[in-house]
Amino acid sequence: MKTKTKLLTSAERLFDQQGFMATSMDQLTEAAQMSSRTLYKHTGGKTELVKTVLVARDERFMQIIDVQSIDDLFDALHAWTRTEGARGCLFLRAYGETGGKTAELTEVILRHKSAFQAQITKIICGEVGSDRPNLSLLADQILVLIEGATAAAIYRGADAITAAHQAAVMLIAQAKA
Protein backbone atom coordinates (compact mmCIF):
# COMPACT_ATOMS: atom_id res chain seq x y z
CA MET A 1 0.00 0.00 0.00
CA LYS A 2 1.32 3.43 -0.90
CA THR A 3 2.49 5.59 1.99
CA LYS A 4 -0.08 8.34 1.42
CA THR A 5 -2.94 5.84 1.07
CA LYS A 6 -1.85 4.05 4.23
CA LEU A 7 -1.69 7.35 6.08
CA LEU A 8 -5.13 8.50 4.91
CA THR A 9 -6.74 5.16 5.71
CA SER A 10 -5.22 5.10 9.19
CA ALA A 11 -6.07 8.74 9.85
CA GLU A 12 -9.69 8.40 8.73
CA ARG A 13 -10.17 5.35 10.94
CA LEU A 14 -8.69 7.12 13.99
CA PHE A 15 -10.58 10.37 13.35
CA ASP A 16 -13.80 8.43 12.96
CA GLN A 17 -13.27 6.36 16.11
CA GLN A 18 -11.74 8.97 18.43
CA GLY A 19 -12.53 12.36 16.97
CA PHE A 20 -10.26 14.85 15.28
CA MET A 21 -9.00 16.77 18.28
CA ALA A 22 -8.55 13.69 20.47
CA THR A 23 -6.35 11.99 17.87
CA SER A 24 -2.72 12.93 18.39
CA MET A 25 -0.03 13.07 15.76
CA ASP A 26 1.80 10.33 17.71
CA GLN A 27 -1.25 8.07 17.38
CA LEU A 28 -1.39 8.83 13.66
CA THR A 29 2.27 7.96 13.11
CA GLU A 30 1.86 4.74 15.09
CA ALA A 31 -1.30 3.69 13.25
CA ALA A 32 0.24 4.43 9.85
CA GLN A 33 3.53 2.83 10.94
CA MET A 34 5.64 5.77 9.85
CA SER A 35 7.87 8.39 11.38
CA SER A 36 6.55 11.82 12.26
CA ARG A 37 8.91 13.23 9.64
CA THR A 38 7.25 11.09 6.94
CA LEU A 39 3.81 12.03 8.24
CA TYR A 40 4.52 15.76 8.06
CA LYS A 41 6.15 15.34 4.64
CA HIS A 42 2.90 13.88 3.31
CA THR A 43 0.44 16.10 5.17
CA GLY A 44 2.05 19.35 6.19
CA GLY A 45 0.20 19.20 9.50
CA LYS A 46 -2.95 17.99 11.19
CA THR A 47 -5.37 20.48 9.65
CA GLU A 48 -4.19 19.60 6.15
CA LEU A 49 -4.48 15.90 7.00
CA VAL A 50 -8.06 16.34 8.25
CA LYS A 51 -8.89 18.26 5.09
CA THR A 52 -7.39 15.55 2.87
CA VAL A 53 -9.27 12.83 4.75
CA LEU A 54 -12.55 14.72 4.37
CA VAL A 55 -11.99 15.32 0.65
CA ALA A 56 -11.29 11.61 0.10
CA ARG A 57 -14.36 10.63 2.13
CA ASP A 58 -16.49 13.09 0.16
CA GLU A 59 -15.38 11.49 -3.11
CA ARG A 60 -16.26 7.99 -1.85
CA PHE A 61 -19.60 9.08 -0.42
CA MET A 62 -20.70 11.07 -3.46
CA GLN A 63 -19.82 8.13 -5.67
CA ILE A 64 -21.96 5.72 -3.65
CA ILE A 65 -24.97 8.07 -3.68
CA ASP A 66 -24.79 8.72 -7.42
CA VAL A 67 -28.17 7.03 -7.89
CA GLN A 68 -31.46 7.81 -9.62
CA SER A 69 -34.20 7.11 -7.06
CA ILE A 70 -35.00 7.76 -3.43
CA ASP A 71 -35.10 4.01 -2.81
CA ASP A 72 -31.63 3.64 -4.32
CA LEU A 73 -30.39 6.56 -2.20
CA PHE A 74 -31.51 4.92 1.02
CA ASP A 75 -30.14 1.55 -0.15
CA ALA A 76 -26.81 3.33 -0.67
CA LEU A 77 -27.02 4.86 2.82
CA HIS A 78 -27.66 1.42 4.30
CA ALA A 79 -24.64 0.06 2.41
CA TRP A 80 -22.50 3.00 3.55
CA THR A 81 -23.47 2.37 7.17
CA ARG A 82 -22.66 -1.33 6.87
CA THR A 83 -19.17 -0.65 5.49
CA GLU A 84 -18.27 2.63 7.20
CA GLY A 85 -20.11 2.16 10.49
CA ALA A 86 -22.77 4.17 12.26
CA ARG A 87 -20.93 6.83 14.22
CA GLY A 88 -22.61 9.87 12.72
CA CYS A 89 -21.55 12.13 9.89
CA LEU A 90 -17.80 12.68 9.93
CA PHE A 91 -18.26 16.08 8.27
CA LEU A 92 -20.69 17.33 10.91
CA ARG A 93 -18.46 15.94 13.64
CA ALA A 94 -15.49 17.85 12.17
CA TYR A 95 -17.58 21.00 12.01
CA GLY A 96 -18.69 20.51 15.61
CA GLU A 97 -15.18 19.90 16.88
CA THR A 98 -13.75 22.95 15.14
CA GLY A 99 -16.76 25.16 15.77
CA GLY A 100 -16.60 26.18 12.12
CA LYS A 101 -13.54 28.30 12.95
CA THR A 102 -11.04 26.53 10.72
CA ALA A 103 -11.72 28.11 7.34
CA GLU A 104 -10.12 25.44 5.15
CA LEU A 105 -12.07 22.67 6.89
CA THR A 106 -15.32 24.62 6.93
CA GLU A 107 -14.98 25.14 3.18
CA VAL A 108 -14.60 21.39 2.56
CA ILE A 109 -17.49 20.56 4.89
CA LEU A 110 -19.88 23.09 3.37
CA ARG A 111 -18.91 22.07 -0.17
CA HIS A 112 -19.69 18.43 0.73
CA LYS A 113 -23.05 19.35 2.26
CA SER A 114 -23.94 21.49 -0.74
CA ALA A 115 -23.09 18.67 -3.15
CA PHE A 116 -25.09 16.23 -1.04
CA GLN A 117 -28.13 18.52 -1.13
CA ALA A 118 -27.73 18.99 -4.88
CA GLN A 119 -27.71 15.21 -5.35
CA ILE A 120 -30.86 14.86 -3.24
CA THR A 121 -32.53 17.59 -5.32
CA LYS A 122 -31.54 15.82 -8.54
CA ILE A 123 -33.02 12.56 -7.28
CA ILE A 124 -36.23 14.28 -6.19
CA CYS A 125 -36.56 15.97 -9.60
CA GLY A 126 -36.44 12.51 -11.15
CA GLU A 127 -39.10 11.30 -8.74
CA VAL A 128 -41.61 14.17 -8.82
CA GLY A 129 -40.53 16.33 -11.76
CA SER A 130 -38.62 19.58 -11.74
CA ASP A 131 -41.72 21.72 -12.19
CA ARG A 132 -43.21 20.95 -8.78
CA PRO A 133 -43.61 23.80 -6.30
CA ASN A 134 -41.58 23.69 -3.11
CA LEU A 135 -38.94 21.41 -4.63
CA SER A 136 -36.16 22.98 -2.54
CA LEU A 137 -38.28 22.61 0.61
CA LEU A 138 -38.77 18.91 -0.15
CA ALA A 139 -35.02 18.50 -0.70
CA ASP A 140 -34.37 20.27 2.63
CA GLN A 141 -36.82 17.99 4.42
CA ILE A 142 -35.25 14.84 3.00
CA LEU A 143 -31.76 16.14 3.78
CA VAL A 144 -32.78 16.73 7.40
CA LEU A 145 -34.31 13.24 7.55
CA ILE A 146 -31.05 11.74 6.32
CA GLU A 147 -28.86 13.83 8.61
CA GLY A 148 -31.08 12.95 11.57
CA ALA A 149 -31.09 9.28 10.65
CA THR A 150 -27.31 9.32 10.39
CA ALA A 151 -27.06 10.72 13.91
CA ALA A 152 -29.74 8.41 15.30
CA ALA A 153 -28.08 5.38 13.70
CA ILE A 154 -25.38 5.74 16.37
CA TYR A 155 -27.77 4.26 18.92
CA ARG A 156 -30.62 2.89 16.77
CA GLY A 157 -28.59 1.24 14.01
CA ALA A 158 -30.02 0.73 10.53
CA ASP A 159 -33.59 1.14 11.85
CA ALA A 160 -33.02 4.91 11.87
CA ILE A 161 -32.23 4.89 8.15
CA THR A 162 -35.25 2.69 7.46
CA ALA A 163 -37.52 5.11 9.34
CA ALA A 164 -36.11 8.09 7.42
CA HIS A 165 -36.61 6.20 4.16
CA GLN A 166 -40.26 5.57 4.99
CA ALA A 167 -40.77 9.25 5.84
CA ALA A 168 -39.05 10.35 2.63
CA VAL A 169 -41.25 8.05 0.56
CA MET A 170 -44.33 9.61 2.18
CA LEU A 171 -43.06 13.12 1.49
CA ILE A 172 -42.43 12.27 -2.16
CA ALA A 173 -45.87 10.65 -2.52
CA GLN A 174 -47.41 13.80 -1.04
CA ALA A 175 -45.44 15.97 -3.49
CA LYS A 176 -46.66 13.86 -6.42
CA ALA A 177 -50.32 14.19 -5.36
Contacts in CASP RR format, 6 or more apart in sequence:
PFRMAT RR
TARGET T0000
AUTHOR 0000-0000-0000
METHOD contacts of the structure
MODEL  1
MKTKTKLLTSAERLFDQQGFMATSMDQLTEAAQMSSRTLYKHTGGKTELV
KTVLVARDERFMQIIDVQSIDDLFDALHAWTRTEGARGCLFLRAYGETGG
KTAELTEVILRHKSAFQAQITKIICGEVGSDRPNLSLLADQILVLIEGAT
AAAIYRGADAITAAHQAAVMLIAQAKA
1 9 0 8 1.000
3 34 0 8 1.000
3 38 0 8 1.000
3 42 0 8 1.000
4 42 0 8 1.000
6 32 0 8 1.000
6 33 0 8 1.000
6 34 0 8 1.000
7 28 0 8 1.000
7 32 0 8 1.000
7 34 0 8 1.000
7 39 0 8 1.000
7 42 0 8 1.000
7 43 0 8 1.000
7 49 0 8 1.000
8 52 0 8 1.000
8 53 0 8 1.000
8 56 0 8 1.000
10 28 0 8 1.000
10 31 0 8 1.000
10 32 0 8 1.000
11 23 0 8 1.000
11 28 0 8 1.000
11 31 0 8 1.000
11 32 0 8 1.000
11 49 0 8 1.000
11 50 0 8 1.000
11 53 0 8 1.000
12 53 0 8 1.000
12 56 0 8 1.000
12 57 0 8 1.000
12 90 0 8 1.000
13 31 0 8 1.000
14 23 0 8 1.000
14 27 0 8 1.000
14 28 0 8 1.000
14 31 0 8 1.000
15 23 0 8 1.000
15 50 0 8 1.000
15 53 0 8 1.000
15 90 0 8 1.000
15 94 0 8 1.000
16 84 0 8 1.000
16 87 0 8 1.000
16 90 0 8 1.000
17 87 0 8 1.000
18 27 0 8 1.000
19 93 0 8 1.000
19 97 0 8 1.000
20 50 0 8 1.000
20 93 0 8 1.000
20 94 0 8 1.000
20 97 0 8 1.000
20 98 0 8 1.000
21 97 0 8 1.000
25 36 0 8 1.000
25 39 0 8 1.000
25 45 0 8 1.000
25 46 0 8 1.000
26 36 0 8 1.000
28 39 0 8 1.000
28 49 0 8 1.000
29 35 0 8 1.000
29 36 0 8 1.000
29 38 0 8 1.000
29 39 0 8 1.000
32 39 0 8 1.000
39 45 0 8 1.000
39 49 0 8 1.000
43 49 0 8 1.000
43 52 0 8 1.000
47 102 0 8 1.000
47 104 0 8 1.000
47 105 0 8 1.000
48 104 0 8 1.000
50 94 0 8 1.000
50 105 0 8 1.000
51 104 0 8 1.000
51 105 0 8 1.000
51 108 0 8 1.000
54 90 0 8 1.000
54 91 0 8 1.000
54 94 0 8 1.000
54 105 0 8 1.000
54 108 0 8 1.000
54 109 0 8 1.000
54 112 0 8 1.000
55 108 0 8 1.000
57 90 0 8 1.000
57 91 0 8 1.000
58 91 0 8 1.000
58 108 0 8 1.000
58 111 0 8 1.000
58 112 0 8 1.000
58 115 0 8 1.000
61 80 0 8 1.000
61 112 0 8 1.000
61 116 0 8 1.000
62 112 0 8 1.000
62 115 0 8 1.000
62 116 0 8 1.000
62 119 0 8 1.000
64 76 0 8 1.000
64 79 0 8 1.000
64 80 0 8 1.000
65 73 0 8 1.000
65 76 0 8 1.000
65 77 0 8 1.000
65 80 0 8 1.000
65 116 0 8 1.000
65 119 0 8 1.000
66 119 0 8 1.000
67 73 0 8 1.000
67 75 0 8 1.000
67 76 0 8 1.000
67 123 0 8 1.000
68 123 0 8 1.000
68 126 0 8 1.000
69 123 0 8 1.000
69 126 0 8 1.000
69 127 0 8 1.000
70 123 0 8 1.000
70 124 0 8 1.000
70 127 0 8 1.000
70 142 0 8 1.000
70 165 0 8 1.000
70 168 0 8 1.000
70 169 0 8 1.000
70 172 0 8 1.000
71 165 0 8 1.000
71 169 0 8 1.000
72 123 0 8 1.000
73 120 0 8 1.000
73 123 0 8 1.000
74 161 0 8 1.000
74 162 0 8 1.000
74 164 0 8 1.000
74 165 0 8 1.000
74 168 0 8 1.000
77 146 0 8 1.000
77 149 0 8 1.000
77 150 0 8 1.000
77 161 0 8 1.000
78 158 0 8 1.000
78 161 0 8 1.000
78 162 0 8 1.000
81 153 0 8 1.000
81 157 0 8 1.000
81 158 0 8 1.000
81 161 0 8 1.000
82 158 0 8 1.000
86 150 0 8 1.000
86 153 0 8 1.000
86 154 0 8 1.000
86 157 0 8 1.000
86 158 0 8 1.000
87 93 0 8 1.000
87 154 0 8 1.000
88 150 0 8 1.000
88 151 0 8 1.000
88 153 0 8 1.000
88 154 0 8 1.000
89 147 0 8 1.000
89 150 0 8 1.000
89 151 0 8 1.000
91 108 0 8 1.000
91 109 0 8 1.000
91 112 0 8 1.000
91 113 0 8 1.000
92 109 0 8 1.000
92 147 0 8 1.000
92 151 0 8 1.000
94 105 0 8 1.000
94 109 0 8 1.000
95 105 0 8 1.000
95 106 0 8 1.000
95 109 0 8 1.000
98 105 0 8 1.000
98 106 0 8 1.000
100 106 0 8 1.000
100 109 0 8 1.000
116 143 0 8 1.000
117 139 0 8 1.000
117 140 0 8 1.000
117 143 0 8 1.000
120 139 0 8 1.000
120 142 0 8 1.000
120 143 0 8 1.000
120 146 0 8 1.000
121 135 0 8 1.000
121 136 0 8 1.000
121 139 0 8 1.000
124 135 0 8 1.000
124 138 0 8 1.000
124 139 0 8 1.000
124 142 0 8 1.000
124 172 0 8 1.000
124 175 0 8 1.000
125 135 0 8 1.000
127 172 0 8 1.000
127 175 0 8 1.000
127 176 0 8 1.000
128 135 0 8 1.000
128 138 0 8 1.000
128 172 0 8 1.000
128 175 0 8 1.000
128 176 0 8 1.000
129 135 0 8 1.000
132 138 0 8 1.000
132 175 0 8 1.000
134 175 0 8 1.000
138 171 0 8 1.000
138 172 0 8 1.000
138 175 0 8 1.000
141 171 0 8 1.000
142 168 0 8 1.000
142 171 0 8 1.000
145 164 0 8 1.000
145 167 0 8 1.000
145 168 0 8 1.000
145 171 0 8 1.000
146 164 0 8 1.000
146 168 0 8 1.000
148 160 0 8 1.000
148 164 0 8 1.000
149 160 0 8 1.000
149 161 0 8 1.000
149 163 0 8 1.000
149 164 0 8 1.000
150 160 0 8 1.000
150 161 0 8 1.000
152 160 0 8 1.000
153 160 0 8 1.000
153 161 0 8 1.000
END
